[in-house]
Amino acid sequence: MAIIGTPRRRSGYLDFQYSRHVYLEIQKLSLLIFLKGISACMQKFFFYRK
């Protein structure tokens, strides 16, 4: 039972680490997209004001 139980626990830990990594990557990407959108809006705003 112990031999069967350990790999599962280990894989669960790896899954947790992996999901955390993916979550952080998604956060970075969404932040980049958000900043790009803001900069594009700002450029349009300043362009129309000229």
Secondary structure as UniProt FT lines:
FT   HELIX           2..49
//
